[in-house]
Amino acid sequence: MNPSSRKGNNPELWDKFLNDLDERLQFGLLEPLRRVNTYHFEGTALLIIEPGTQQDFDYLSKPHVSQQLQLLVSGSTKIDKIEIKKVSTE
């Protein structure tokens, strides 16, 4: 089990998504997603991701990266939309 699997509400679906990224050789996305602080699936409508670092947030928030991430999430998990939250400073 991935360490990041324990940081959200659906570890099976999260692991499936990370495994799909690994199989598609999407290492640029895979590593920041393995380091997330939290993730939360809201049914099939939304995936909320809080990256582990400000650098990961900056990378995942780039328009072309978030568009690619949206396509991969949709194909892997059937989630309609993603949201990248700012890194909490707590």
HURAHU-V327286 format. One record per helix or strand. SS is the DSSP state (a for helix, b for strand). FROM is the first residue (numbers start at 1). TO is the last residue. Records with the same first field share a line. If there is no record, write none. Layout:
SS = FROM-TO ; FROM-TO
//
This chain:
a = 3-7 ; 11-23 ; 27-34 ; 54-61 ; 63-77
b = 8-8 ; 38-42 ; 46-50 ; 81-85
//
